[in-house]
Amino acid sequence: MLVVRPDFPVEDTKKRDALIEKIVKGGTIKDVTVLGKKQLAYPIRKQSEGIYLLIHITGDSIKTGDVQKEAKLGTDIIRFLLLEREA
């Protein structure tokens, strides 16, 4: 799950997919669900709102450390949560 800046163009699928592919190297994007703009519980990086994206990715060579590193470096990303689903 990603929380991106409220002014990020999520309707532009090329930009949205480019952001996700930059973070998830070695994986396949299975599904992207835009949950919409929501009020944050507290300001993060001077933002009081964020757009939530639920992303399902698959792949054998996904390294969680690399995903976390890229997500922290992204200027459009406010917060992220990475979970592994049992097969």
C-alpha positions as CSV (number, residue, x, y, z in Angstrom):
1,M,0.0,0.0,0.0
2,L,1.2,3.4,-0.9
3,V,0.1,6.8,0.3
4,V,1.1,9.5,-2.2
5,R,0.9,13.3,-2.2
6,P,-2.7,14.6,-2.7
7,D,-1.7,16.4,-6.0
8,F,-0.2,13.2,-7.6
9,P,-2.0,12.5,-10.9
10,V,-3.3,9.0,-10.1
11,E,-5.6,9.2,-13.2
12,D,-2.6,9.3,-15.4
13,T,-1.9,5.5,-15.6
14,K,1.5,6.0,-17.2
15,K,2.9,8.1,-14.3
16,R,1.2,5.9,-11.7
17,D,2.7,2.7,-13.2
18,A,6.1,4.4,-13.7
19,L,6.2,5.2,-10.0
20,I,5.2,1.7,-9.0
21,E,7.7,0.0,-11.4
22,K,10.5,2.3,-10.0
23,I,9.8,0.9,-6.6
24,V,9.1,-2.7,-7.4
25,K,12.0,-3.9,-9.5
26,G,11.9,-7.6,-10.4
27,G,8.2,-8.0,-9.8
28,T,5.0,-7.9,-11.8
29,I,2.2,-5.5,-11.1
30,K,-0.9,-7.7,-10.8
31,D,-3.5,-5.1,-9.8
32,V,-3.7,-1.4,-8.7
33,T,-6.7,-0.1,-6.8
34,V,-7.0,3.6,-6.1
35,L,-8.8,4.0,-2.8
36,G,-9.0,7.7,-3.1
37,K,-8.0,10.8,-1.2
38,K,-8.3,10.6,2.6
39,Q,-7.5,12.8,5.5
40,L,-4.4,11.7,7.4
41,A,-4.5,11.2,11.2
42,Y,-1.6,13.6,11.6
43,P,0.5,15.8,9.1
44,I,3.2,13.9,7.3
45,R,5.8,15.9,5.4
46,K,3.5,18.9,5.7
47,Q,0.6,17.0,4.1
48,S,-2.7,16.6,5.8
49,E,-4.3,14.5,3.0
50,G,-3.0,11.6,0.9
51,I,-4.1,9.4,-1.9
52,Y,-4.1,5.7,-1.0
53,L,-3.1,3.1,-3.6
54,L,-3.5,-0.6,-3.0
55,I,-1.0,-2.6,-5.2
56,H,-0.8,-6.3,-5.7
57,I,2.6,-7.5,-7.0
58,T,4.0,-10.9,-7.7
59,G,7.4,-12.2,-8.4
60,D,10.1,-14.5,-7.1
61,S,13.0,-12.0,-7.1
62,I,11.3,-9.2,-5.1
63,K,13.7,-8.0,-2.3
64,T,11.8,-6.2,0.5
65,G,14.9,-4.2,1.4
66,D,15.1,-2.7,-2.1
67,V,11.4,-1.9,-2.1
68,Q,11.7,-0.1,1.2
69,K,14.7,1.8,0.1
70,E,13.1,3.0,-3.1
71,A,9.9,3.9,-1.4
72,K,11.7,6.0,1.2
73,L,13.6,7.9,-1.5
74,G,10.5,8.7,-3.6
75,T,9.4,12.3,-3.3
76,D,5.8,11.5,-4.2
77,I,5.4,8.9,-1.6
78,I,4.3,9.9,1.9
79,R,4.1,6.5,3.5
80,F,4.1,2.8,2.5
81,L,3.2,-0.5,3.9
82,L,4.6,-3.8,2.6
83,L,3.0,-7.1,3.4
84,E,3.6,-10.6,2.2
85,R,0.6,-12.7,1.4
86,E,0.8,-16.4,2.2
87,A,0.5,-18.6,-0.9
